[in-house]
Amino acid sequence: MIDAGPSFEPHRRYLFGIAYRMLGSVAEAEDVIQDAFLRWNAADRSAVQEPRAFLARVVSRLAIDRMKSARAQREHYVGTWLPEPLIDSAPPHDPVTLSEDLSIALLMTLERLSPLERAAFLLHDVFDMDYAAIAEILDRSESAVRQLATRGRDHVHDERPRFTATDEATTRLACAFQAAIQAGDVPALARMLADEAVLYADGGGKRNAALNPIYGRDKILRLFAGLAAKRLLVMPRAMIATTINGRPGFVVHTDDGIETLTLEISGEQIVAIYDVRNPDKLRHLAP
């Protein structure tokens, strides 16, 4: 039997992109890719005219099955659910590199869609799949698929940020944020947060974290100041700047363990901070 690996590997990153966007989980996306490879290995590959389209259909169906069970599990999730952070190591001009469609804000918005709405929107608007192919994957009519994609698109459009940030502003704010966190400088942090900034923390019941989002700059600052006053603000031993889900972020090592911080920047201010502390979601970042 001819090794299936060489014909599968060129499509791996593309397929992972589909699975991760649908599931919001690195581990589950990798499991889906492994299952897809096994099916590709068992298939009559000589009869497949378009391997990427064939594999995309396989991955989509596998991901949809997992989405349905994941949706039920997340109803019992402890605290705020955030997607597993994805570190971007792709070349900047990679056609499937991380971008707006992988931001944590968008993935959280997609969580509020039904599995079918999420799949239809992603496959059409992000991966440019035609409605006929999506209808086959979802086992729905083309008109039904169009309606699903439209509902998803409308919901996503309502959640898009109003102002984008320049590269200069992004770099400057990320550097200032890192310096403020490492120094425990609450006044410096105040100068870069928008009035309506939100802090999301995901501990999953495994590590201490705010159970609900913290809305507003003043409440975020009071949280930091209160933790510092009680000597509960854990200072990082190492804070490594990187790109997480297409946004400026940091992999933070403390005495309590590893976590990631990701910034959402709009205009000249930080409008959201995403803090993933649940160790189950950080296994792929362990040394």
LINZIZI-V486023 format. One record per residue. PSI is psi in whole degrees, -180 to 180 (* if undefined). Layout:
BEGIN
((PSI) (PSI))
END
This chain:
BEGIN
((136) (136) (128) (-15) (-52) (-31) (-13) (-40) (-39) (-18) (-3) (-49) (-41) (-46) (-39) (-39) (-41) (-52) (-43) (-42) (-34) (-37) (-25) (21) (125) (-46) (-45) (-36) (-41) (-36) (-41) (-43) (-40) (-43) (-39) (-39) (-42) (-38) (-37) (-39) (-34) (-12) (161) (86) (-25) (-20) (-3) (115) (-34) (90) (-42) (-44) (-41) (-48) (-36) (-39) (-43) (-49) (-41) (-45) (-42) (-42) (-40) (-42) (-42) (-34) (-39) (-43) (-36) (-36) (-41) (-40) (-38) (-16) (-22) (13) (140) (117) (-160) (132) (128) (150) (157) (131) (136) (116) (131) (119) (13) (155) (149) (-24) (14) (129) (-18) (30) (165) (142) (-160) (-36) (3) (10) (150) (-38) (-43) (-42) (-35) (-37) (-43) (-28) (-25) (-4) (160) (158) (-39) (-40) (-43) (-46) (-46) (-44) (-49) (-46) (-36) (-53) (-30) (-43) (8) (37) (140) (160) (-31) (-43) (-40) (-38) (-38) (-42) (-45) (-7) (47) (165) (161) (-40) (-38) (-39) (-40) (-42) (-40) (-46) (-38) (-43) (-43) (-43) (-42) (-42) (-43) (-41) (-38) (-23) (-2) (143) (146) (-30) (133) (166) (143) (161) (-37) (-46) (-39) (-47) (-44) (-46) (-37) (-42) (-42) (-39) (-44) (-44) (-40) (-41) (-44) (-29) (-8) (34) (92) (-44) (-38) (-39) (-37) (-35) (-18) (-8) (137) (155) (-38) (20) (152) (138) (120) (130) (131) (103) (-14) (19) (1) (-28) (156) (132) (151) (131) (-26) (155) (146) (113) (129) (140) (-44) (-41) (-37) (-44) (-38) (-36) (-49) (-44) (-40) (-41) (-39) (-41) (-34) (5) (33) (-3) (107) (118) (141) (139) (-31) (141) (101) (117) (138) (-172) (125) (120) (40) (10) (159) (136) (180) (138) (118) (128) (124) (177) (-21) (-15) (-161) (149) (168) (145) (129) (138) (137) (118) (133) (123) (-115) (18) (158) (123) (-16) (145) (128) (117) (106) (118) (-15) (116) (-25) (-25) (2) (9) (-34) (-7) (-4) (146) (*))
END
